[in-house]
Amino acid sequence: MYFKVAPKEWSAHPLFVNVPFLDQMGYTLVLTMLIIMVYSYLQHKGKDKEKGIPITKDLFKTSPLFNIGSFAIMIILVALYALFWS
C-alpha cells in the first residue's frame, strides 16, 4: 500500500518518498520473501515437514544422452541466431 500512495505524492509527509517503479518492485519482492520465510519458520518451528520432498544431489543428475542432446540444441540455436540476426 505504501508504494501505491507514495509515488502519487498524496501526502507531503517526508515519510512518503518518490521511488522509481523497478526499485518499488525490488523492495516489494524482498519484503514479501522475508515475510514468507519468517511465517514458514514460525509455522513449523524450524522443523521439516513430514510430507516434504527431500532434495538431494541425485535429484538433479542427468544422463549423458540428455547432456549431449541439450548441448546439440544449444549449438543449433546459436547457429540459427547468428544466421538470422545479421
TORVEXSE-351622 format. One record per residue (C-alpha): x, y, z; residue in one letter. Coordinates in Angstrom, 2 decimals. Layout:
BEGIN
X; Y; Z; a
...
***
This chain:
BEGIN
0.00; 0.00; 0.00; m
2.94; 2.29; 0.69; y
4.10; 2.14; -2.93; f
0.55; 2.83; -4.12; k
0.39; 6.07; -2.13; v
4.00; 7.32; -2.07; a
4.64; 7.89; -5.80; p
1.39; 9.82; -6.24; k
2.54; 12.46; -3.75; e
-0.80; 12.24; -1.99; w
0.90; 13.32; 1.20; s
3.55; 15.95; 1.83; a
4.93; 13.97; 4.77; h
8.69; 13.22; 4.42; p
7.98; 9.53; 5.03; l
6.42; 9.30; 1.55; f
9.30; 9.48; -0.94; v
9.13; 9.12; -4.69; n
10.80; 5.79; -5.57; v
11.32; 4.55; -9.17; p
8.99; 1.73; -10.23; f
11.63; -1.01; -10.55; l
13.02; -0.12; -7.12; d
9.48; -0.37; -5.73; q
9.15; -3.87; -7.20; m
12.55; -4.89; -5.79; g
11.64; -3.66; -2.30; y
8.28; -5.41; -2.52; t
9.95; -8.68; -3.61; l
12.47; -8.63; -0.76; v
9.84; -7.73; 1.83; l
7.46; -10.44; 0.60; t
10.23; -13.06; 0.65; m
11.18; -12.11; 4.20; l
7.56; -12.32; 5.36; i
7.15; -15.76; 3.73; i
10.40; -17.06; 5.28; m
9.53; -15.82; 8.78; v
5.98; -17.16; 8.55; y
7.18; -20.54; 7.29; s
9.81; -20.81; 10.02; y
7.34; -19.88; 12.76; l
4.63; -22.14; 11.40; q
6.79; -25.29; 11.54; h
9.06; -24.08; 14.35; k
12.19; -24.79; 12.28; g
11.36; -28.44; 11.60; k
10.99; -30.05; 8.19; d
7.51; -31.06; 7.14; k
6.82; -34.81; 7.01; e
5.27; -34.61; 3.54; k
8.13; -32.53; 2.13; g
10.31; -33.80; -0.72; i
13.92; -34.32; 0.38; p
16.26; -32.52; -2.03; i
19.48; -34.40; -2.71; t
22.25; -34.12; -5.28; k
20.96; -37.23; -7.08; d
17.68; -35.48; -7.83; l
19.44; -33.16; -10.31; f
21.63; -35.68; -12.14; k
21.07; -36.06; -15.88; t
22.07; -38.82; -18.25; s
24.94; -38.39; -20.72; p
22.48; -38.70; -23.62; l
20.43; -35.80; -22.25; f
23.57; -33.69; -21.82; n
24.70; -34.34; -25.41; i
21.23; -33.62; -26.78; g
20.88; -30.36; -24.87; s
24.33; -29.24; -25.99; f
23.42; -30.03; -29.62; a
20.22; -27.99; -29.29; i
22.23; -25.07; -27.90; m
24.64; -25.23; -30.85; i
21.71; -25.29; -33.33; i
20.07; -22.32; -31.60; l
23.32; -20.32; -31.65; v
23.75; -21.08; -35.37; a
20.15; -20.04; -36.16; l
20.51; -16.90; -34.06; y
23.76; -15.95; -35.82; a
22.24; -16.70; -39.23; l
19.07; -14.67; -38.83; f
20.38; -11.85; -36.63; w
22.87; -10.47; -39.14; s
***
